[in-house]
Amino acid sequence: MKKILPGLLVVFFCLIVINVFSQDLTYAGAAKCKMCHKSEKQGQQYPLWEARKHSKSFVALTSDEAKALAADAPENPKCLKCHSPLAQKAPELKEDGVSCEVCHGPGSAYKKMSIMKDHAEAVKNGLTDYGSPEAIKAQCLSCHENAHDKPFDFDAAWEKVKHPRPEKN
């Protein structure tokens, strides 16, 4: 019994450590991103997003044009897949449309300033790091390639949606 008890304590300790350090990443929402990413020093990513079509992509599903394509467009999973990609995972963020975390990953763990200042640490905590321009293009094309039978020029579109990264302190 004396030999088993230390082994059980080690196993118990390991389970606690695993539980504490295993992250259940969740979506924080664009409003949380806005808190830091609205200033000129931080690259004004939020105002840039807010002024562009991605921020209004869910609202587009409520238009007469969208309803002509699908009467249930605001609830149709085929429409939501691209117009509000987080609708299923985080229904409370459905109206955010194509928000920050659609491209950058769930921010619950990397949203802290101390983590965001270190790119490698942010990636460890859920920030999506595409690694190459081709990977970014593939992400965009997952919705834009042949969308509604409209041509898509990635290079031109990328120039419209890319945003500056904040300067390192």
C-alpha positions as CSV (number, residue, x, y, z in Angstrom):
1,M,0.0,0.0,0.0
2,K,2.9,2.3,0.8
3,K,4.3,1.9,-2.7
4,I,0.9,2.4,-4.4
5,L,0.1,5.7,-2.6
6,P,3.0,7.8,-4.0
7,G,2.2,6.5,-7.5
8,L,-1.5,7.4,-7.1
9,L,-0.4,10.9,-5.9
10,V,1.8,11.4,-8.9
11,V,-1.0,10.3,-11.3
12,F,-3.5,12.6,-9.4
13,F,-1.0,15.5,-9.6
14,C,-0.5,14.9,-13.3
15,L,-4.2,14.9,-14.0
16,I,-4.6,18.2,-12.2
17,V,-1.7,19.8,-14.1
18,I,-3.1,18.5,-17.4
19,N,-6.5,19.9,-16.5
20,V,-5.2,23.3,-15.6
21,F,-3.0,23.6,-18.6
22,S,-5.3,22.1,-21.3
23,Q,-7.1,25.1,-22.8
24,D,-10.7,25.1,-23.9
25,L,-10.3,28.0,-26.4
26,T,-13.4,30.0,-26.9
27,Y,-14.3,33.0,-29.0
28,A,-14.2,36.4,-27.3
29,G,-15.9,38.5,-30.0
30,A,-14.9,41.5,-32.0
31,A,-15.9,43.9,-29.2
32,K,-13.1,42.4,-27.1
33,C,-10.6,42.8,-29.9
34,K,-11.7,46.5,-30.3
35,M,-10.4,47.3,-26.8
36,C,-6.8,47.1,-28.0
37,H,-7.0,47.2,-31.8
38,K,-8.7,50.5,-32.4
39,S,-5.8,53.0,-31.9
40,E,-3.4,54.2,-34.6
41,K,-0.5,52.8,-32.5
42,Q,-2.2,49.3,-32.7
43,G,-2.8,49.6,-36.5
44,Q,-6.5,50.5,-36.3
45,Q,-7.5,47.0,-37.2
46,Y,-10.9,47.2,-35.6
47,P,-12.0,50.4,-37.4
48,L,-10.7,49.0,-40.7
49,W,-12.7,45.8,-40.2
50,E,-15.8,47.7,-39.1
51,A,-15.7,49.8,-42.3
52,R,-15.4,46.8,-44.6
53,K,-17.9,44.3,-45.9
54,H,-16.7,41.4,-43.7
55,S,-18.2,43.2,-40.6
56,K,-21.5,43.5,-42.5
57,S,-21.6,40.0,-44.0
58,F,-24.3,38.7,-41.7
59,V,-26.4,41.7,-42.2
60,A,-26.2,41.0,-46.0
61,L,-28.2,37.8,-45.3
62,T,-31.2,39.9,-44.3
63,S,-31.3,41.8,-47.6
64,D,-34.0,41.2,-50.2
65,E,-31.3,39.9,-52.6
66,A,-30.2,37.3,-50.1
67,K,-33.8,36.3,-49.3
68,A,-34.4,35.8,-53.0
69,L,-31.5,33.3,-53.1
70,A,-32.6,31.6,-49.9
71,A,-35.7,32.6,-48.0
72,D,-34.1,31.5,-44.7
73,A,-30.7,33.0,-45.5
74,P,-30.1,34.4,-41.9
75,E,-30.5,30.9,-40.5
76,N,-29.4,28.7,-43.4
77,P,-26.2,26.8,-42.5
78,K,-25.0,27.0,-46.1
79,C,-25.2,30.8,-46.0
80,L,-23.9,31.2,-42.4
81,K,-20.8,29.0,-43.3
82,C,-19.3,32.1,-45.0
83,H,-21.4,35.1,-43.9
84,S,-21.1,34.2,-40.2
85,P,-18.6,31.4,-39.8
86,L,-18.8,31.5,-36.0
87,A,-22.6,31.2,-35.9
88,Q,-22.5,27.5,-34.9
89,K,-19.5,27.6,-32.6
90,A,-20.5,30.9,-30.9
91,P,-24.1,31.8,-31.7
92,E,-23.9,34.9,-29.6
93,L,-21.4,36.3,-32.1
94,K,-23.4,35.5,-35.2
95,E,-24.1,39.1,-36.0
96,D,-20.4,39.9,-36.0
97,G,-20.2,38.4,-39.5
98,V,-16.7,37.6,-40.6
99,S,-14.9,38.9,-37.5
100,C,-11.4,38.9,-36.3
101,E,-11.4,35.4,-34.8
102,V,-12.7,33.9,-38.0
103,C,-9.2,34.5,-39.4
104,H,-7.1,34.8,-36.2
105,G,-8.6,31.9,-34.2
106,P,-10.5,31.9,-30.8
107,G,-9.0,34.7,-28.7
108,S,-9.9,33.6,-25.1
109,A,-6.4,32.6,-24.3
110,Y,-4.3,35.0,-26.4
111,K,-6.3,38.2,-25.8
112,K,-4.2,39.2,-22.8
113,M,-1.7,42.0,-23.6
114,S,1.1,40.1,-22.0
115,I,0.5,37.2,-24.5
116,M,-0.3,39.3,-27.5
117,K,3.1,41.1,-27.2
118,D,4.9,37.8,-27.9
119,H,3.8,36.3,-31.2
120,A,5.1,32.8,-30.4
121,E,3.2,32.9,-27.1
122,A,0.0,34.1,-28.8
123,V,0.3,31.2,-31.3
124,K,0.7,28.8,-28.4
125,N,-2.5,30.2,-27.0
126,G,-4.7,29.9,-30.1
127,L,-3.7,32.7,-32.5
128,T,-3.7,31.3,-36.0
129,D,-0.3,31.7,-37.7
130,Y,-0.8,30.9,-41.4
131,G,2.9,30.7,-42.1
132,S,2.7,31.7,-45.8
133,P,0.8,33.9,-48.2
134,E,-0.6,30.7,-49.9
135,A,-2.1,29.6,-46.6
136,I,-3.8,33.0,-46.2
137,K,-5.1,32.7,-49.7
138,A,-6.5,29.2,-49.1
139,Q,-8.3,30.5,-46.0
140,C,-9.9,33.3,-48.1
141,L,-10.8,31.0,-51.0
142,S,-12.6,28.7,-48.6
143,C,-15.5,31.1,-49.0
144,H,-14.6,33.4,-51.9
145,E,-13.8,30.8,-54.6
146,N,-16.8,30.8,-57.0
147,A,-19.0,32.4,-54.3
148,H,-22.4,33.2,-55.9
149,D,-20.7,32.6,-59.3
150,K,-18.8,35.9,-59.0
151,P,-15.2,36.1,-60.0
152,F,-12.7,36.6,-57.2
153,D,-9.3,38.3,-57.5
154,F,-7.5,37.4,-54.4
155,D,-4.6,39.9,-54.9
156,A,-7.0,42.8,-55.3
157,A,-9.2,41.7,-52.4
158,W,-6.2,41.2,-50.1
159,E,-5.1,44.8,-50.7
160,K,-8.6,45.9,-49.5
161,V,-8.7,43.7,-46.4
162,K,-5.2,43.4,-45.1
163,H,-4.4,45.4,-42.0
164,P,-1.1,46.6,-40.5
165,R,0.4,44.7,-37.6
166,P,1.2,46.8,-34.5
167,E,4.7,47.8,-33.9
168,K,6.6,45.8,-31.3
169,N,7.4,47.8,-28.2
